[in-house]
């Protein structure tokens, strides 16, 4: 499903970081990990481009949402899945404001739900890229 996709996963919870990374690897993705907002920004700058970023909202130094906004302001555009357990009703709207290549997952979620969201985003990006080539 994600064969060959380069995915950056960021979460400050080591168990969730490994679970999400392992799930994406099992679907064929090449995964890079980040444990903080700072590492997320560094990985985007130094290891990109990525086909997909999966990030938690709440992380040390910089939230996942802030890091994605900063990347987009710098011209780095990638599909993104924003995940959180926070009960903040503003977060879904903030994710929606990122555009059609951004999805929101509320923790806890099933790994099949993660796989479906990642596949849908990557398929959408590939079909959009194909339309631009015409």
N, CA, C and O atoms as CSV, one atom per row, in Angstrom:
chain,resi,resn,atom,element,x,y,z
A,1,UNK,N,N,0.808,-1.205,0.000
A,1,UNK,CA,C,0.000,0.000,0.000
A,1,UNK,C,C,0.853,1.273,0.000
A,1,UNK,O,O,0.523,2.242,-0.682
A,2,UNK,N,N,1.953,1.269,0.767
A,2,UNK,CA,C,2.803,2.459,0.842
A,2,UNK,C,C,4.192,2.177,0.271
A,2,UNK,O,O,5.165,2.844,0.623
A,3,UNK,N,N,4.270,1.206,-0.592
A,3,UNK,CA,C,5.547,0.744,-1.112
A,3,UNK,C,C,6.404,1.889,-1.653
A,3,UNK,O,O,6.007,2.607,-2.570
A,4,UNK,N,N,7.578,2.036,-1.065
A,4,UNK,CA,C,8.530,3.040,-1.514
A,4,UNK,C,C,8.275,4.443,-1.014
A,4,UNK,O,O,9.078,5.334,-1.291
A,5,UNK,N,N,7.201,4.683,-0.295
A,5,UNK,CA,C,6.905,6.031,0.197
A,5,UNK,C,C,7.880,6.394,1.311
A,5,UNK,O,O,8.159,5.580,2.191
A,6,UNK,N,N,8.396,7.618,1.268
A,6,UNK,CA,C,9.243,8.131,2.345
A,6,UNK,C,C,8.349,8.850,3.335
A,6,UNK,O,O,7.665,9.813,2.989
A,7,UNK,N,N,8.360,8.368,4.584
A,7,UNK,CA,C,7.464,8.896,5.611
A,7,UNK,C,C,8.271,9.337,6.824
A,7,UNK,O,O,9.140,8.612,7.308
A,8,UNK,N,N,7.973,10.529,7.303
A,8,UNK,CA,C,8.557,11.050,8.539
A,8,UNK,C,C,7.502,10.942,9.629
A,8,UNK,O,O,6.403,11.480,9.488
A,9,UNK,N,N,7.831,10.248,10.719
A,9,UNK,CA,C,6.913,10.091,11.843
A,9,UNK,C,C,7.492,10.830,13.038
A,9,UNK,O,O,8.652,10.632,13.397
A,10,UNK,N,N,6.669,11.693,13.658
A,10,UNK,CA,C,7.124,12.477,14.809
A,10,UNK,C,C,6.151,12.332,15.968
A,10,UNK,O,O,4.959,12.608,15.831
A,11,UNK,N,N,6.667,11.898,17.107
A,11,UNK,CA,C,5.877,11.801,18.330
A,11,UNK,C,C,6.832,11.733,19.500
A,11,UNK,O,O,7.857,11.055,19.424
A,12,UNK,N,N,6.511,12.429,20.588
A,12,UNK,CA,C,7.383,12.418,21.759
A,12,UNK,C,C,7.150,11.212,22.661
A,12,UNK,O,O,7.911,10.998,23.604
A,13,UNK,N,N,6.117,10.424,22.394
A,13,UNK,CA,C,5.865,9.185,23.132
A,13,UNK,C,C,6.610,8.059,22.400
A,13,UNK,O,O,6.210,7.669,21.304
A,14,UNK,N,N,7.693,7.533,22.999
A,14,UNK,CA,C,8.507,6.534,22.296
A,14,UNK,C,C,7.722,5.291,21.863
A,14,UNK,O,O,7.971,4.750,20.785
A,15,UNK,N,N,6.783,4.837,22.688
A,15,UNK,CA,C,6.002,3.654,22.314
A,15,UNK,C,C,5.106,3.919,21.117
A,15,UNK,O,O,5.018,3.089,20.213
A,16,UNK,N,N,4.442,5.066,21.102
A,16,UNK,CA,C,3.586,5.407,19.967
A,16,UNK,C,C,4.428,5.669,18.724
A,16,UNK,O,O,4.042,5.274,17.623
A,17,UNK,N,N,5.560,6.323,18.882
A,17,UNK,CA,C,6.453,6.572,17.756
A,17,UNK,C,C,6.839,5.253,17.087
A,17,UNK,O,O,6.777,5.130,15.864
A,18,UNK,N,N,7.235,4.278,17.891
A,18,UNK,CA,C,7.633,2.980,17.335
A,18,UNK,C,C,6.440,2.222,16.748
A,18,UNK,O,O,6.571,1.583,15.704
A,19,UNK,N,N,5.284,2.285,17.403
A,19,UNK,CA,C,4.093,1.594,16.888
A,19,UNK,C,C,3.683,2.138,15.528
A,19,UNK,O,O,3.417,1.374,14.600
A,20,UNK,N,N,3.635,3.456,15.414
A,20,UNK,CA,C,3.253,4.081,14.146
A,20,UNK,C,C,4.306,3.776,13.078
A,20,UNK,O,O,3.963,3.413,11.953
A,21,UNK,N,N,5.575,3.922,13.426
A,21,UNK,CA,C,6.647,3.632,12.467
A,21,UNK,C,C,6.593,2.185,12.011
A,21,UNK,O,O,6.687,1.915,10.814
A,22,UNK,N,N,6.443,1.251,12.939
A,22,UNK,CA,C,6.382,-0.173,12.587
A,22,UNK,C,C,5.186,-0.482,11.690
A,22,UNK,O,O,5.300,-1.272,10.753
A,23,UNK,N,N,4.040,0.138,11.973
A,23,UNK,CA,C,2.851,-0.089,11.153
A,23,UNK,C,C,3.086,0.386,9.726
A,23,UNK,O,O,2.711,-0.298,8.774
A,24,UNK,N,N,3.703,1.549,9.570
A,24,UNK,CA,C,3.959,2.085,8.231
A,24,UNK,C,C,5.027,1.275,7.500
A,24,UNK,O,O,4.938,1.075,6.288
A,25,UNK,N,N,6.030,0.812,8.232
A,25,UNK,CA,C,7.058,-0.050,7.634
A,25,UNK,C,C,6.426,-1.339,7.134
A,25,UNK,O,O,6.774,-1.825,6.058
A,26,UNK,N,N,5.495,-1.897,7.912
A,26,UNK,CA,C,4.839,-3.154,7.498
A,26,UNK,C,C,4.010,-2.972,6.229
A,26,UNK,O,O,3.700,-3.943,5.539
A,27,UNK,N,N,3.651,-1.717,5.925
A,27,UNK,CA,C,2.906,-1.414,4.700
A,27,UNK,C,C,3.837,-1.040,3.547
A,27,UNK,O,O,3.375,-0.707,2.456
A,28,UNK,N,N,5.150,-1.096,3.791
A,28,UNK,CA,C,6.116,-0.872,2.728
A,28,UNK,C,C,6.783,0.486,2.723
A,28,UNK,O,O,7.567,0.774,1.818
A,29,UNK,N,N,6.500,1.335,3.706
A,29,UNK,CA,C,7.082,2.673,3.739
A,29,UNK,C,C,8.513,2.642,4.252
A,29,UNK,O,O,8.897,1.764,5.026
A,30,UNK,N,N,9.287,3.610,3.806
A,30,UNK,CA,C,10.620,3.880,4.327
A,30,UNK,C,C,10.437,4.983,5.365
A,30,UNK,O,O,10.086,6.107,5.005
A,31,UNK,N,N,10.667,4.687,6.647
A,31,UNK,CA,C,10.298,5.593,7.741
A,31,UNK,C,C,11.517,6.218,8.407
A,31,UNK,O,O,12.501,5.540,8.706
A,32,UNK,N,N,11.428,7.527,8.633
A,32,UNK,CA,C,12.391,8.293,9.416
A,32,UNK,C,C,11.636,8.774,10.649
A,32,UNK,O,O,10.466,9.143,10.552
A,33,UNK,N,N,12.298,8.776,11.818
A,33,UNK,CA,C,11.635,9.121,13.078
A,33,UNK,C,C,12.148,10.443,13.641
A,33,UNK,O,O,13.297,10.829,13.427
A,34,UNK,N,N,11.256,11.129,14.372
A,34,UNK,CA,C,11.612,12.337,15.119
A,34,UNK,C,C,10.863,12.301,16.446
A,34,UNK,O,O,9.682,11.957,16.490
A,35,UNK,N,N,11.557,12.659,17.535
A,35,UNK,CA,C,10.949,12.582,18.867
A,35,UNK,C,C,10.531,13.933,19.430
A,35,UNK,O,O,9.915,13.994,20.494
A,36,UNK,N,N,10.857,15.018,18.729
A,36,UNK,CA,C,10.484,16.362,19.182
A,36,UNK,C,C,10.116,17.211,17.971
A,36,UNK,O,O,10.359,16.825,16.828
A,37,UNK,N,N,9.529,18.367,18.239
A,37,UNK,CA,C,9.244,19.308,17.165
A,37,UNK,C,C,10.523,19.785,16.490
A,37,UNK,O,O,10.561,19.978,15.275
A,38,UNK,N,N,11.561,19.972,17.285
A,38,UNK,CA,C,12.850,20.392,16.738
A,38,UNK,C,C,13.395,19.344,15.769
A,38,UNK,O,O,13.854,19.684,14.679
A,39,UNK,N,N,13.345,18.063,16.168
A,39,UNK,CA,C,13.799,16.992,15.283
A,39,UNK,C,C,12.943,16.910,14.022
A,39,UNK,O,O,13.454,16.617,12.941
A,40,UNK,N,N,11.653,17.164,14.156
A,40,UNK,CA,C,10.757,17.161,13.000
A,40,UNK,C,C,11.227,18.192,11.976
A,40,UNK,O,O,11.342,17.883,10.790
A,41,UNK,N,N,11.498,19.410,12.431
A,41,UNK,CA,C,11.957,20.469,11.529
A,41,UNK,C,C,13.319,20.103,10.929
A,41,UNK,O,O,13.542,20.295,9.733
A,42,UNK,N,N,14.229,19.578,11.755
A,42,UNK,CA,C,15.557,19.190,11.267
A,42,UNK,C,C,15.459,18.097,10.212
A,42,UNK,O,O,16.147,18.154,9.193
A,43,UNK,N,N,14.609,17.103,10.449
A,43,UNK,CA,C,14.456,16.011,9.485
A,43,UNK,C,C,13.857,16.521,8.179
A,43,UNK,O,O,14.284,16.110,7.101
A,44,UNK,N,N,12.867,17.418,8.268
A,44,UNK,CA,C,12.284,17.995,7.053
A,44,UNK,C,C,13.357,18.727,6.245
A,44,UNK,O,O,13.409,18.612,5.021
A,45,UNK,N,N,14.205,19.476,6.937
A,45,UNK,CA,C,15.234,20.261,6.257
A,45,UNK,C,C,16.375,19.400,5.729
A,45,UNK,O,O,16.872,19.634,4.628
A,46,UNK,N,N,16.792,18.409,6.506
A,46,UNK,CA,C,18.003,17.658,6.179
A,46,UNK,C,C,17.768,16.333,5.468
A,46,UNK,O,O,18.639,15.872,4.731
A,47,UNK,N,N,16.623,15.719,5.670
A,47,UNK,CA,C,16.376,14.377,5.124
A,47,UNK,C,C,15.283,14.354,4.061
A,47,UNK,O,O,15.055,13.322,3.429
A,48,UNK,N,N,14.601,15.489,3.859
A,48,UNK,CA,C,13.496,15.537,2.906
A,48,UNK,C,C,13.982,15.446,1.475
A,48,UNK,O,O,15.189,15.462,1.233
A,49,UNK,N,N,13.088,15.351,0.539
A,49,UNK,CA,C,11.640,15.472,0.738
A,49,UNK,C,C,11.019,14.152,1.211
A,49,UNK,O,O,11.568,13.070,1.006
A,50,UNK,N,N,9.874,14.285,1.840
A,50,UNK,CA,C,9.085,13.145,2.285
A,50,UNK,C,C,7.771,13.132,1.526
A,50,UNK,O,O,7.251,14.182,1.150
A,51,UNK,N,N,7.241,11.946,1.304
A,51,UNK,CA,C,5.932,11.818,0.674
A,51,UNK,C,C,4.822,12.113,1.677
A,51,UNK,O,O,3.746,12.586,1.310
A,52,UNK,N,N,5.099,11.825,2.954
A,52,UNK,CA,C,4.092,11.958,4.000
A,52,UNK,C,C,4.776,12.247,5.327
A,52,UNK,O,O,5.845,11.712,5.621
A,53,UNK,N,N,4.144,13.103,6.124
A,53,UNK,CA,C,4.573,13.341,7.503
A,53,UNK,C,C,3.411,12.952,8.406
A,53,UNK,O,O,2.274,13.366,8.178
A,54,UNK,N,N,3.700,12.157,9.427
A,54,UNK,CA,C,2.717,11.800,10.445
A,54,UNK,C,C,3.242,12.379,11.746
A,54,UNK,O,O,4.299,11.972,12.227
A,55,UNK,N,N,2.504,13.335,12.324
A,55,UNK,CA,C,3.022,14.011,13.511
A,55,UNK,C,C,1.972,14.170,14.595
A,55,UNK,O,O,0.785,14.355,14.327
A,56,UNK,N,N,2.446,14.091,15.814
A,56,UNK,CA,C,1.635,14.401,16.979
A,56,UNK,C,C,1.523,15.919,17.086
A,56,UNK,O,O,2.385,16.644,16.591
A,57,UNK,N,N,0.472,16.396,17.726
A,57,UNK,CA,C,0.334,17.837,17.944
A,57,UNK,C,C,1.267,18.270,19.067
A,57,UNK,O,O,2.104,19.150,18.869
A,58,UNK,N,N,1.133,17.660,20.247
A,58,UNK,CA,C,1.881,18.104,21.419
A,58,UNK,C,C,3.229,17.435,21.533
A,58,UNK,O,O,3.320,16.243,21.828
A,59,UNK,N,N,4.292,18.216,21.295
A,59,UNK,CA,C,5.658,17.720,21.443
A,59,UNK,C,C,6.512,18.817,22.049
A,59,UNK,O,O,6.159,19.994,21.968
A,60,UNK,N,N,7.645,18.443,22.662
A,60,UNK,CA,C,8.542,19.451,23.220
A,60,UNK,C,C,9.068,20.402,22.146
A,60,UNK,O,O,9.247,20.018,20.991
A,61,UNK,N,N,9.303,21.612,22.539
A,61,UNK,CA,C,9.900,22.692,21.776
A,61,UNK,C,C,8.942,23.307,20.765
A,61,UNK,O,O,8.789,24.528,20.735
A,62,UNK,N,N,8.293,22.494,19.938
A,62,UNK,CA,C,7.400,23.006,18.909
A,62,UNK,C,C,6.340,21.946,18.620
A,62,UNK,O,O,6.651,20.762,18.496
A,63,UNK,N,N,5.089,22.384,18.514
A,63,UNK,CA,C,4.032,21.418,18.219
A,63,UNK,C,C,4.144,20.944,16.769
A,63,UNK,O,O,4.753,21.606,15.929
A,64,UNK,N,N,3.548,19.790,16.497
A,64,UNK,CA,C,3.527,19.278,15.136
A,64,UNK,C,C,2.844,20.235,14.172
A,64,UNK,O,O,3.296,20.409,13.041
A,65,UNK,N,N,1.756,20.858,14.617
A,65,UNK,CA,C,1.050,21.822,13.762
A,65,UNK,C,C,1.940,23.024,13.445
A,65,UNK,O,O,1.981,23.480,12.303
A,66,UNK,N,N,2.641,23.529,14.435
A,66,UNK,CA,C,3.531,24.676,14.221
A,66,UNK,C,C,4.650,24.301,13.256
A,66,UNK,O,O,4.998,25.084,12.372
A,67,UNK,N,N,5.213,23.105,13.421
A,67,UNK,CA,C,6.291,22.658,12.532
A,67,UNK,C,C,5.808,22.539,11.085
A,67,UNK,O,O,6.524,22.923,10.161
A,68,UNK,N,N,4.610,22.015,10.886
A,68,UNK,CA,C,4.072,21.874,9.528
A,68,UNK,C,C,3.795,23.253,8.922
A,68,UNK,O,O,4.084,23.483,7.748
A,69,UNK,N,N,3.238,24.164,9.715
A,69,UNK,CA,C,3.017,25.533,9.228
A,69,UNK,C,C,4.349,26.180,8.833
A,69,UNK,O,O,4.433,26.834,7.794
A,70,UNK,N,N,5.377,26.005,9.648
A,70,UNK,CA,C,6.691,26.577,9.351
A,70,UNK,C,C,7.256,25.985,8.064
A,70,UNK,O,O,7.805,26.708,7.232
A,71,UNK,N,N,7.121,24.669,7.902
A,71,UNK,CA,C,7.619,24.018,6.688
A,71,UNK,C,C,6.901,24.548,5.453
A,71,UNK,O,O,7.531,24.833,4.435
A,72,UNK,N,N,5.593,24.678,5.546
A,72,UNK,CA,C,4.827,25.171,4.396
A,72,UNK,C,C,5.169,26.622,4.093
A,72,UNK,O,O,5.201,27.017,2.927
A,73,UNK,N,N,5.423,27.415,5.115
A,73,UNK,CA,C,5.834,28.801,4.900
A,73,UNK,C,C,7.182,28.871,4.187
A,73,UNK,O,O,7.460,29.814,3.445
A,74,UNK,N,N,8.014,27.857,4.425
A,74,UNK,CA,C,9.332,27.791,3.782
A,74,UNK,C,C,9.264,27.124,2.411
A,74,UNK,O,O,10.292,26.939,1.761
A,75,UNK,N,N,8.060,26.762,1.968
A,75,UNK,CA,C,7.903,26.161,0.648
A,75,UNK,C,C,8.028,24.652,0.618
A,75,UNK,O,O,8.088,24.057,-0.459
A,76,UNK,N,N,8.070,24.021,1.786
A,76,UNK,CA,C,8.153,22.561,1.857
A,76,UNK,C,C,6.736,22.031,2.004
A,76,UNK,O,O,6.107,22.204,3.048
A,77,UNK,N,N,6.239,21.389,0.962
A,77,UNK,CA,C,4.864,20.898,0.982
A,77,UNK,C,C,4.864,19.376,0.928
A,77,UNK,O,O,5.518,18.783,0.070
A,78,UNK,N,N,4.153,18.761,1.815
A,78,UNK,CA,C,4.016,17.315,1.844
A,78,UNK,C,C,2.667,16.963,2.437
A,78,UNK,O,O,2.067,17.752,3.167
A,79,UNK,N,N,2.198,15.772,2.113
A,79,UNK,CA,C,0.974,15.293,2.745
A,79,UNK,C,C,1.262,15.106,4.229
A,79,UNK,O,O,2.383,14.779,4.617
A,80,UNK,N,N,0.233,15.318,5.059
A,80,UNK,CA,C,0.455,15.244,6.496
A,80,UNK,C,C,-0.760,14.645,7.202
A,80,UNK,O,O,-1.910,14.938,6.873
A,81,UNK,N,N,-0.462,13.799,8.179
A,81,UNK,CA,C,-1.473,13.293,9.100
A,81,UNK,C,C,-1.123,13.871,10.460
A,81,UNK,O,O,-0.027,13.653,10.977
A,82,UNK,N,N,-2.068,14.614,11.036
A,82,UNK,CA,C,-1.888,15.201,12.356
A,82,UNK,C,C,-2.668,14.339,13.340
A,82,UNK,O,O,-3.861,14.101,13.153
A,83,UNK,N,N,-1.995,13.872,14.388
A,83,UNK,CA,C,-2.655,13.019,15.375
A,83,UNK,C,C,-2.532,13.643,16.755
A,83,UNK,O,O,-1.534,14.288,17.078
A,84,UNK,N,N,-3.580,13.437,17.571
A,84,UNK,CA,C,-3.538,13.940,18.943
A,84,UNK,C,C,-4.606,13.265,19.787
A,84,UNK,O,O,-5.606,12.763,19.274
A,85,UNK,N,N,-4.373,13.266,21.083
A,85,UNK,CA,C,-5.381,12.825,22.043
A,85,UNK,C,C,-6.023,14.025,22.720
A,85,UNK,O,O,-6.945,13.868,23.520
A,86,UNK,N,N,-5.544,15.216,22.406
A,86,UNK,CA,C,-6.079,16.441,23.025
A,86,UNK,C,C,-7.532,16.640,22.642
A,86,UNK,O,O,-7.942,16.366,21.514
A,87,UNK,N,N,-8.294,17.119,23.600
A,87,UNK,CA,C,-9.721,17.395,23.388
A,87,UNK,C,C,-9.920,18.875,23.076
A,87,UNK,O,O,-10.699,19.548,23.751
A,88,UNK,N,N,-9.247,19.372,22.094
A,88,UNK,CA,C,-9.329,20.778,21.701
A,88,UNK,C,C,-10.103,20.849,20.389
A,88,UNK,O,O,-9.637,20.352,19.364
A,89,UNK,N,N,-11.273,21.460,20.417
A,89,UNK,CA,C,-12.133,21.489,19.228
A,89,UNK,C,C,-11.551,22.334,18.101
A,89,UNK,O,O,-12.056,22.283,16.979
A,90,UNK,N,N,-10.507,23.109,18.368
A,90,UNK,CA,C,-9.882,23.929,17.320
A,90,UNK,C,C,-8.968,23.106,16.416
A,90,UNK,O,O,-8.739,23.482,15.267
A,91,UNK,N,N,-8.444,21.988,16.918
A,91,UNK,CA,C,-7.444,21.230,16.165
A,91,UNK,C,C,-7.985,20.708,14.836
A,91,UNK,O,O,-7.303,20.881,13.826
A,92,UNK,N,N,-9.166,20.079,14.761
A,92,UNK,CA,C,-9.634,19.635,13.443
A,92,UNK,C,C,-9.727,20.770,12.422
A,92,UNK,O,O,-9.407,20.569,11.251
A,93,UNK,N,N,-10.152,21.936,12.840
A,93,UNK,CA,C,-10.232,23.081,11.924
A,93,UNK,C,C,-8.836,23.541,11.506
A,93,UNK,O,O,-8.627,23.935,10.359
A,94,UNK,N,N,-7.883,23.492,12.436
A,94,UNK,CA,C,-6.507,23.869,12.103
A,94,UNK,C,C,-5.911,22.899,11.086
A,94,UNK,O,O,-5.175,23.311,10.188
A,95,UNK,N,N,-6.227,21.622,11.225
A,95,UNK,CA,C,-5.745,20.629,10.269
A,95,UNK,C,C,-6.421,20.851,8.915
A,95,UNK,O,O,-5.762,20.816,7.876
A,96,UNK,N,N,-7.714,21.075,8.930
A,96,UNK,CA,C,-8.448,21.319,7.687
A,96,UNK,C,C,-7.888,22.541,6.949
A,96,UNK,O,O,-7.846,22.566,5.719
A,97,UNK,N,N,-7.461,23.548,7.708
A,97,UNK,CA,C,-6.905,24.760,7.109
A,97,UNK,C,C,-5.586,24.497,6.380
A,97,UNK,O,O,-5.156,25.317,5.569
A,98,UNK,N,N,-4.948,23.371,6.660
A,98,UNK,CA,C,-3.717,23.013,5.962
A,98,UNK,C,C,-3.975,22.592,4.522
A,98,UNK,O,O,-3.047,22.543,3.714
A,99,UNK,N,N,-5.224,22.288,4.196
A,99,UNK,CA,C,-5.571,21.950,2.818
A,99,UNK,C,C,-5.949,20.496,2.639
A,99,UNK,O,O,-6.018,19.736,3.605
A,100,UNK,N,N,-6.194,20.110,1.387
A,100,UNK,CA,C,-6.703,18.772,1.095
A,100,UNK,C,C,-5.689,17.649,1.307
A,100,UNK,O,O,-6.068,16.478,1.339
A,101,UNK,N,N,-4.413,17.985,1.450
A,101,UNK,CA,C,-3.415,16.943,1.675
A,101,UNK,C,C,-3.053,16.815,3.158
A,101,UNK,O,O,-1.934,16.441,3.508
A,102,UNK,N,N,-4.030,17.136,4.025
A,102,UNK,CA,C,-3.854,17.003,5.470
A,102,UNK,C,C,-5.063,16.299,6.066
A,102,UNK,O,O,-6.205,16.629,5.746
A,103,UNK,N,N,-4.805,15.326,6.936
A,103,UNK,CA,C,-5.868,14.594,7.617
A,103,UNK,C,C,-5.616,14.600,9.124
A,103,UNK,O,O,-4.480,14.718,9.582
A,104,UNK,N,N,-6.706,14.469,9.878
A,104,UNK,CA,C,-6.661,14.470,11.338
A,104,UNK,C,C,-7.039,13.088,11.850
A,104,UNK,O,O,-8.036,12.513,11.412
A,105,UNK,N,N,-6.247,12.550,12.776
A,105,UNK,CA,C,-6.571,11.302,13.466
A,105,UNK,C,C,-6.561,11.560,14.963
A,105,UNK,O,O,-5.575,12.056,15.510
A,106,UNK,N,N,-7.670,11.220,15.629
A,106,UNK,CA,C,-7.740,11.354,17.081
A,106,UNK,C,C,-7.239,10.055,17.715
A,106,UNK,O,O,-7.680,8.961,17.361
A,107,UNK,N,N,-6.311,10.202,18.659
A,107,UNK,CA,C,-5.808,9.053,19.425
A,107,UNK,C,C,-6.852,8.655,20.451
A,107,UNK,O,O,-7.529,9.532,20.988
A,108,UNK,N,N,-7.012,7.398,20.742
A,108,UNK,CA,C,-6.353,6.276,20.084
A,108,UNK,C,C,-7.033,5.949,18.756
A,108,UNK,O,O,-8.241,6.133,18.605
A,109,UNK,N,N,-6.266,5.473,17.820
A,109,UNK,CA,C,-6.793,5.053,16.530
A,109,UNK,C,C,-6.207,3.684,16.211
A,109,UNK,O,O,-5.166,3.297,16.741
A,110,UNK,N,N,-6.885,2.972,15.345
A,110,UNK,CA,C,-6.396,1.663,14.924
A,110,UNK,C,C,-5.318,1.821,13.868
A,110,UNK,O,O,-5.340,2.768,13.082
A,111,UNK,N,N,-4.378,0.893,13.853
A,111,UNK,CA,C,-3.319,0.966,12.861
A,111,UNK,C,C,-3.862,0.788,11.449
A,111,UNK,O,O,-3.259,1.272,10.492
A,112,UNK,N,N,-5.001,0.094,11.306
A,112,UNK,CA,C,-5.629,-0.011,9.984
A,112,UNK,C,C,-6.174,1.348,9.551
A,112,UNK,O,O,-6.142,1.681,8.366
A,113,UNK,N,N,-6.674,2.131,10.503
A,113,UNK,CA,C,-7.149,3.485,10.207
A,113,UNK,C,C,-5.988,4.371,9.750
A,113,UNK,O,O,-6.132,5.164,8.820
A,114,UNK,N,N,-4.839,4.230,10.410
A,114,UNK,CA,C,-3.642,4.959,10.010
A,114,UNK,C,C,-3.230,4.569,8.594
A,114,UNK,O,O,-2.944,5.436,7.768
A,115,UNK,N,N,-3.201,3.284,8.316
A,115,UNK,CA,C,-2.818,2.815,6.983
A,115,UNK,C,C,-3.752,3.319,5.904
A,115,UNK,O,O,-3.307,3.710,4.825
A,116,UNK,N,N,-5.057,3.312,6.191
A,116,UNK,CA,C,-6.039,3.801,5.221
A,116,UNK,C,C,-5.861,5.298,4.971
A,116,UNK,O,O,-5.941,5.749,3.828
A,117,UNK,N,N,-5.621,6.066,6.027
A,117,UNK,CA,C,-5.428,7.512,5.879
A,117,UNK,C,C,-4.162,7.802,5.075
A,117,UNK,O,O,-4.172,8.652,4.185
A,118,UNK,N,N,-3.083,7.104,5.384
A,118,UNK,CA,C,-1.822,7.310,4.657
A,118,UNK,C,C,-1.982,6.947,3.186
A,118,UNK,O,O,-1.534,7.687,2.311
A,119,UNK,N,N,-2.609,5.826,2.916
A,119,UNK,CA,C,-2.819,5.400,1.528
A,119,UNK,C,C,-3.669,6.395,0.764
A,119,UNK,O,O,-3.371,6.712,-0.387
A,120,UNK,N,N,-4.728,6.893,1.394
A,120,UNK,CA,C,-5.614,7.853,0.741
A,120,UNK,C,C,-4.870,9.146,0.407
A,120,UNK,O,O,-5.014,9.680,-0.693
A,121,UNK,N,N,-4.083,9.645,1.346
A,121,UNK,CA,C,-3.331,10.882,1.093
A,121,UNK,C,C,-2.320,10.702,-0.028
A,121,UNK,O,O,-2.200,11.557,-0.906
A,122,UNK,N,N,-1.594,9.593,0.002
A,122,UNK,CA,C,-0.585,9.369,-1.033
A,122,UNK,C,C,-1.227,9.160,-2.399
A,122,UNK,O,O,-0.700,9.633,-3.406
A,123,UNK,N,N,-2.351,8.463,-2.447
A,123,UNK,CA,C,-3.064,8.276,-3.715
A,123,UNK,C,C,-3.552,9.622,-4.240
A,123,UNK,O,O,-3.464,9.887,-5.439
A,124,UNK,N,N,-4.059,10.464,-3.365
A,124,UNK,CA,C,-4.537,11.795,-3.761
A,124,UNK,C,C,-3.392,12.638,-4.305
A,124,UNK,O,O,-3.553,13.328,-5.311
A,125,UNK,N,N,-2.235,12.587,-3.644
A,125,UNK,CA,C,-1.082,13.369,-4.107
A,125,UNK,C,C,-0.585,12.869,-5.453
A,125,UNK,O,O,-0.219,13.667,-6.316
A,126,UNK,N,N,-0.568,11.538,-5.639
A,126,UNK,CA,C,-0.100,10.984,-6.912
A,126,UNK,C,C,-1.053,11.332,-8.047
A,126,UNK,O,O,-0.605,11.627,-9.155
A,127,UNK,N,N,-2.352,11.304,-7.794
A,127,UNK,CA,C,-3.308,11.645,-8.855
A,127,UNK,C,C,-3.228,13.133,-9.176
A,127,UNK,O,O,-3.377,13.511,-10.338
A,128,UNK,N,N,-2.998,13.984,-8.186
A,128,UNK,CA,C,-2.839,15.415,-8.415
A,128,UNK,C,C,-1.551,15.694,-9.177
A,128,UNK,O,O,-1.530,16.537,-10.075
A,129,UNK,N,N,-0.481,14.996,-8.827
A,129,UNK,CA,C,0.800,15.177,-9.534
A,129,UNK,C,C,0.657,14.743,-10.990
A,129,UNK,O,O,1.192,15.391,-11.889
A,130,UNK,N,N,-0.058,13.655,-11.219
A,130,UNK,CA,C,-0.279,13.172,-12.580
A,130,UNK,C,C,-1.061,14.163,-13.423
A,130,UNK,O,O,-0.798,14.307,-14.617
A,131,UNK,N,N,-2.007,14.840,-12.820
A,131,UNK,CA,C,-2.811,15.838,-13.539
A,131,UNK,C,C,-1.949,17.043,-13.899
A,131,UNK,O,O,-2.173,17.656,-14.942
A,132,UNK,N,N,-0.971,17.402,-13.070
A,132,UNK,CA,C,-0.116,18.546,-13.348
A,132,UNK,C,C,0.831,18.252,-14.496
A,132,UNK,O,O,1.269,19.167,-15.194
A,133,UNK,N,N,1.155,16.961,-14.699
A,133,UNK,CA,C,2.108,16.578,-15.758
A,133,UNK,C,C,1.461,16.632,-17.136
A,133,UNK,O,O,2.173,16.627,-18.140
A,134,UNK,N,N,0.151,16.682,-17.214
A,134,UNK,CA,C,-0.541,16.632,-18.500
A,134,UNK,C,C,-0.414,17.937,-19.237
A,134,UNK,O,O,-0.937,18.075,-20.342
